[in-house]
Amino acid sequence: MTEITINGRRVQCRSESDTPLLWVLRDEFGMRGTKYGCGLAQCGACTVHLDNQAVRSCVTPLAAAAGRRITTIEGLAPQGDHPLHKAWIAEQVPQCGYCQSGQIMGAAALLRRVPRPTDAQIEDAMDGHLCRCGTYPRIKAAIKRAAAAEGGA
């Protein structure tokens, strides 16, 4: 058994150590907000935080998370009141919504590192987070709104 902490709760995992963290979160613990996109760490839909660093959970084995803190979209702000949640709504970012949890988790990691990012820093940090609906201008606007509203997240 592997011990990890998910959204502040210490848990024991039954999954094999080479199981991708994405499947542990979704199948073993019912955390369905983290999405499967490509399975190759290319799209960002599966982004979670591992000890406050954004990682692609589809290629992160459970063994890499042993004894560490994982934050999923459900744990970012359980009441849905994170500055990014509010900004996403205000800027009307989601269309289909499939990529949004990964986008928000990527943006949250950026704002933790850089409370007031420049356009270039936003573009660099969000590179590799794919949105088939093409809401990139609204995503950037939402990140800037969240940064301005809270001085970073």
DAMOJO-V388115 format. One record per residue. N is the residue number from 1. RES is the residue in one small letter. SS is DSSP state (2 for helix, 1 for strand, 0 for the rest). Layout:
# DAMOJO-V388115
<<N & RES & SS> <N & RES & SS>>
This chain:
# DAMOJO-V388115
<<1 & m & 0> <2 & t & 1> <3 & e & 1> <4 & i & 1> <5 & t & 1> <6 & i & 1> <7 & n & 0> <8 & g & 0> <9 & r & 1> <10 & r & 1> <11 & v & 1> <12 & q & 1> <13 & c & 1> <14 & r & 0> <15 & s & 0> <16 & e & 0> <17 & s & 0> <18 & d & 0> <19 & t & 0> <20 & p & 1> <21 & l & 2> <22 & l & 2> <23 & w & 2> <24 & v & 2> <25 & l & 2> <26 & r & 2> <27 & d & 2> <28 & e & 2> <29 & f & 0> <30 & g & 0> <31 & m & 0> <32 & r & 0> <33 & g & 0> <34 & t & 0> <35 & k & 0> <36 & y & 0> <37 & g & 0> <38 & c & 0> <39 & g & 0> <40 & l & 0> <41 & a & 0> <42 & q & 0> <43 & c & 0> <44 & g & 0> <45 & a & 0> <46 & c & 0> <47 & t & 1> <48 & v & 1> <49 & h & 1> <50 & l & 1> <51 & d & 0> <52 & n & 0> <53 & q & 1> <54 & a & 1> <55 & v & 1> <56 & r & 1> <57 & s & 0> <58 & c & 0> <59 & v & 0> <60 & t & 0> <61 & p & 1> <62 & l & 2> <63 & a & 2> <64 & a & 2> <65 & a & 2> <66 & a & 0> <67 & g & 0> <68 & r & 0> <69 & r & 1> <70 & i & 1> <71 & t & 1> <72 & t & 0> <73 & i & 2> <74 & e & 2> <75 & g & 2> <76 & l & 2> <77 & a & 0> <78 & p & 0> <79 & q & 0> <80 & g & 0> <81 & d & 0> <82 & h & 0> <83 & p & 2> <84 & l & 2> <85 & h & 2> <86 & k & 2> <87 & a & 2> <88 & w & 2> <89 & i & 2> <90 & a & 2> <91 & e & 0> <92 & q & 0> <93 & v & 0> <94 & p & 0> <95 & q & 0> <96 & c & 0> <97 & g & 0> <98 & y & 0> <99 & c & 0> <100 & q & 2> <101 & s & 2> <102 & g & 2> <103 & q & 2> <104 & i & 2> <105 & m & 2> <106 & g & 2> <107 & a & 2> <108 & a & 2> <109 & a & 2> <110 & l & 2> <111 & l & 2> <112 & r & 2> <113 & r & 2> <114 & v & 0> <115 & p & 0> <116 & r & 0> <117 & p & 0> <118 & t & 0> <119 & d & 2> <120 & a & 2> <121 & q & 2> <122 & i & 2> <123 & e & 2> <124 & d & 2> <125 & a & 2> <126 & m & 2> <127 & d & 0> <128 & g & 0> <129 & h & 0> <130 & l & 0> <131 & c & 0> <132 & r & 0> <133 & c & 0> <134 & g & 0> <135 & t & 0> <136 & y & 2> <137 & p & 2> <138 & r & 2> <139 & i & 2> <140 & k & 2> <141 & a & 2> <142 & a & 2> <143 & i & 2> <144 & k & 2> <145 & r & 2> <146 & a & 2> <147 & a & 2> <148 & a & 2> <149 & a & 2> <150 & e & 2> <151 & g & 0> <152 & g & 0> <153 & a & 0>>
